[in-house]
Amino acid sequence: MASGLDSFVNRILFDDKIANGRNFIGTLKGFDQTINIIIDESHERVYSTTSGVEQVMLGLHIIRGDNVAIVGLIDDELDNRLNLANIKAEPLNSVVH
């Protein structure tokens, strides 16, 4: 999997739903053989059924590889059209192994 991340470096990614249900977005700056990843200009999207999506700014963030569940690229054009204040959803659950 590590070699598959090479093409994601310096691109904005939907980093993962990590194992505890948190959801991060940022620019992938690096990773290692155990998929520990470094994302810059990152923020966490926090979902709620009563209010819109909250974005918590984090800046440079390191996520341990054993917590990474999903990594994918963001479609910037589509993401910029979203009105996160109007999106309501159940918070994401933790991944069960």
ChimeraX commands (.cxc) that place a marker at each C-alpha (Angstrom):
marker #1 position 0.00,0.00,0.00 radius 0.5
marker #1 position 2.83,2.42,0.74 radius 0.5
marker #1 position 3.94,2.58,-2.87 radius 0.5
marker #1 position 0.33,3.40,-3.85 radius 0.5
marker #1 position 0.54,6.55,-1.74 radius 0.5
marker #1 position 3.46,7.92,-3.76 radius 0.5
marker #1 position 1.10,9.51,-6.28 radius 0.5
marker #1 position -0.84,11.22,-3.45 radius 0.5
marker #1 position 2.13,13.22,-2.06 radius 0.5
marker #1 position 1.52,17.00,-2.21 radius 0.5
marker #1 position -2.11,16.45,-3.18 radius 0.5
marker #1 position -5.18,17.14,-1.08 radius 0.5
marker #1 position -6.58,13.98,0.30 radius 0.5
marker #1 position -9.53,12.78,2.23 radius 0.5
marker #1 position -7.39,11.25,4.78 radius 0.5
marker #1 position -9.10,8.58,5.96 radius 0.5
marker #1 position -11.66,7.74,8.25 radius 0.5
marker #1 position -9.27,6.71,10.93 radius 0.5
marker #1 position -10.06,3.75,13.13 radius 0.5
marker #1 position -11.70,5.82,15.88 radius 0.5
marker #1 position -14.18,7.42,13.44 radius 0.5
marker #1 position -12.46,10.79,12.99 radius 0.5
marker #1 position -12.26,12.27,9.50 radius 0.5
marker #1 position -9.30,14.39,8.35 radius 0.5
marker #1 position -8.64,16.37,5.18 radius 0.5
marker #1 position -5.27,17.85,4.27 radius 0.5
marker #1 position -2.26,17.76,1.96 radius 0.5
marker #1 position -0.23,14.57,2.18 radius 0.5
marker #1 position 3.39,15.51,2.87 radius 0.5
marker #1 position 4.88,12.12,3.61 radius 0.5
marker #1 position 4.44,8.58,4.86 radius 0.5
marker #1 position 6.55,5.60,5.87 radius 0.5
marker #1 position 6.48,1.83,5.46 radius 0.5
marker #1 position 3.90,1.41,8.22 radius 0.5
marker #1 position 1.61,4.04,6.65 radius 0.5
marker #1 position 2.22,6.64,9.34 radius 0.5
marker #1 position 1.15,9.72,7.41 radius 0.5
marker #1 position 1.94,13.43,7.68 radius 0.5
marker #1 position -0.71,15.86,6.45 radius 0.5
marker #1 position -0.34,19.62,6.31 radius 0.5
marker #1 position -3.00,22.34,6.24 radius 0.5
marker #1 position -5.30,19.76,7.75 radius 0.5
marker #1 position -8.70,20.01,9.32 radius 0.5
marker #1 position -11.11,17.55,10.86 radius 0.5
marker #1 position -14.72,17.41,9.76 radius 0.5
marker #1 position -17.06,16.72,12.65 radius 0.5
marker #1 position -20.56,15.56,11.71 radius 0.5
marker #1 position -23.75,16.21,13.67 radius 0.5
marker #1 position -27.43,15.43,13.25 radius 0.5
marker #1 position -28.46,18.82,14.67 radius 0.5
marker #1 position -26.05,21.29,13.04 radius 0.5
marker #1 position -23.89,21.50,9.96 radius 0.5
marker #1 position -20.46,19.97,9.56 radius 0.5
marker #1 position -17.91,21.64,11.83 radius 0.5
marker #1 position -14.37,22.04,10.50 radius 0.5
marker #1 position -11.68,22.06,13.17 radius 0.5
marker #1 position -8.39,23.47,11.84 radius 0.5
marker #1 position -5.35,21.41,12.86 radius 0.5
marker #1 position -2.43,22.48,10.63 radius 0.5
marker #1 position 0.38,19.92,10.45 radius 0.5
marker #1 position -0.87,16.57,11.72 radius 0.5
marker #1 position 0.64,13.09,12.02 radius 0.5
marker #1 position -1.57,10.01,12.01 radius 0.5
marker #1 position -0.25,6.60,13.06 radius 0.5
marker #1 position -0.52,3.99,10.35 radius 0.5
marker #1 position -2.38,1.49,12.52 radius 0.5
marker #1 position -5.21,4.04,12.82 radius 0.5
marker #1 position -5.62,4.68,9.09 radius 0.5
marker #1 position -8.69,3.00,7.63 radius 0.5
marker #1 position -9.23,4.82,4.29 radius 0.5
marker #1 position -7.17,7.24,2.20 radius 0.5
marker #1 position -8.37,8.86,-1.01 radius 0.5
marker #1 position -8.04,12.00,-3.12 radius 0.5
marker #1 position -10.45,14.91,-2.83 radius 0.5
marker #1 position -12.20,16.25,-5.92 radius 0.5
marker #1 position -11.45,19.94,-5.22 radius 0.5
marker #1 position -14.15,21.23,-7.55 radius 0.5
marker #1 position -16.86,19.09,-6.00 radius 0.5
marker #1 position -15.66,19.70,-2.43 radius 0.5
marker #1 position -15.66,23.49,-2.94 radius 0.5
marker #1 position -19.31,23.39,-4.08 radius 0.5
marker #1 position -20.45,21.71,-0.85 radius 0.5
marker #1 position -22.22,23.88,1.70 radius 0.5
marker #1 position -21.01,22.10,4.84 radius 0.5
marker #1 position -23.21,24.28,7.06 radius 0.5
marker #1 position -26.29,22.59,5.56 radius 0.5
marker #1 position -25.03,19.00,5.75 radius 0.5
marker #1 position -26.31,17.00,8.72 radius 0.5
marker #1 position -25.27,13.43,9.34 radius 0.5
marker #1 position -24.68,10.89,12.06 radius 0.5
marker #1 position -21.16,11.09,13.47 radius 0.5
marker #1 position -18.91,8.38,12.06 radius 0.5
marker #1 position -18.52,5.23,14.14 radius 0.5
marker #1 position -15.24,3.58,15.03 radius 0.5
marker #1 position -13.94,0.79,12.80 radius 0.5
marker #1 position -14.47,-2.63,14.36 radius 0.5
marker #1 position -11.62,-5.07,13.71 radius 0.5
marker link #1:1,2 radius 0.2
marker link #1:2,3 radius 0.2
marker link #1:3,4 radius 0.2
marker link #1:4,5 radius 0.2
marker link #1:5,6 radius 0.2
marker link #1:6,7 radius 0.2
marker link #1:7,8 radius 0.2
marker link #1:8,9 radius 0.2
marker link #1:9,10 radius 0.2
marker link #1:10,11 radius 0.2
marker link #1:11,12 radius 0.2
marker link #1:12,13 radius 0.2
marker link #1:13,14 radius 0.2
marker link #1:14,15 radius 0.2
marker link #1:15,16 radius 0.2
marker link #1:16,17 radius 0.2
marker link #1:17,18 radius 0.2
marker link #1:18,19 radius 0.2
marker link #1:19,20 radius 0.2
marker link #1:20,21 radius 0.2
marker link #1:21,22 radius 0.2
marker link #1:22,23 radius 0.2
marker link #1:23,24 radius 0.2
marker link #1:24,25 radius 0.2
marker link #1:25,26 radius 0.2
marker link #1:26,27 radius 0.2
marker link #1:27,28 radius 0.2
marker link #1:28,29 radius 0.2
marker link #1:29,30 radius 0.2
marker link #1:30,31 radius 0.2
marker link #1:31,32 radius 0.2
marker link #1:32,33 radius 0.2
marker link #1:33,34 radius 0.2
marker link #1:34,35 radius 0.2
marker link #1:35,36 radius 0.2
marker link #1:36,37 radius 0.2
marker link #1:37,38 radius 0.2
marker link #1:38,39 radius 0.2
marker link #1:39,40 radius 0.2
marker link #1:40,41 radius 0.2
marker link #1:41,42 radius 0.2
marker link #1:42,43 radius 0.2
marker link #1:43,44 radius 0.2
marker link #1:44,45 radius 0.2
marker link #1:45,46 radius 0.2
marker link #1:46,47 radius 0.2
marker link #1:47,48 radius 0.2
marker link #1:48,49 radius 0.2
marker link #1:49,50 radius 0.2
marker link #1:50,51 radius 0.2
marker link #1:51,52 radius 0.2
marker link #1:52,53 radius 0.2
marker link #1:53,54 radius 0.2
marker link #1:54,55 radius 0.2
marker link #1:55,56 radius 0.2
marker link #1:56,57 radius 0.2
marker link #1:57,58 radius 0.2
marker link #1:58,59 radius 0.2
marker link #1:59,60 radius 0.2
marker link #1:60,61 radius 0.2
marker link #1:61,62 radius 0.2
marker link #1:62,63 radius 0.2
marker link #1:63,64 radius 0.2
marker link #1:64,65 radius 0.2
marker link #1:65,66 radius 0.2
marker link #1:66,67 radius 0.2
marker link #1:67,68 radius 0.2
marker link #1:68,69 radius 0.2
marker link #1:69,70 radius 0.2
marker link #1:70,71 radius 0.2
marker link #1:71,72 radius 0.2
marker link #1:72,73 radius 0.2
marker link #1:73,74 radius 0.2
marker link #1:74,75 radius 0.2
marker link #1:75,76 radius 0.2
marker link #1:76,77 radius 0.2
marker link #1:77,78 radius 0.2
marker link #1:78,79 radius 0.2
marker link #1:79,80 radius 0.2
marker link #1:80,81 radius 0.2
marker link #1:81,82 radius 0.2
marker link #1:82,83 radius 0.2
marker link #1:83,84 radius 0.2
marker link #1:84,85 radius 0.2
marker link #1:85,86 radius 0.2
marker link #1:86,87 radius 0.2
marker link #1:87,88 radius 0.2
marker link #1:88,89 radius 0.2
marker link #1:89,90 radius 0.2
marker link #1:90,91 radius 0.2
marker link #1:91,92 radius 0.2
marker link #1:92,93 radius 0.2
marker link #1:93,94 radius 0.2
marker link #1:94,95 radius 0.2
marker link #1:95,96 radius 0.2
marker link #1:96,97 radius 0.2
view
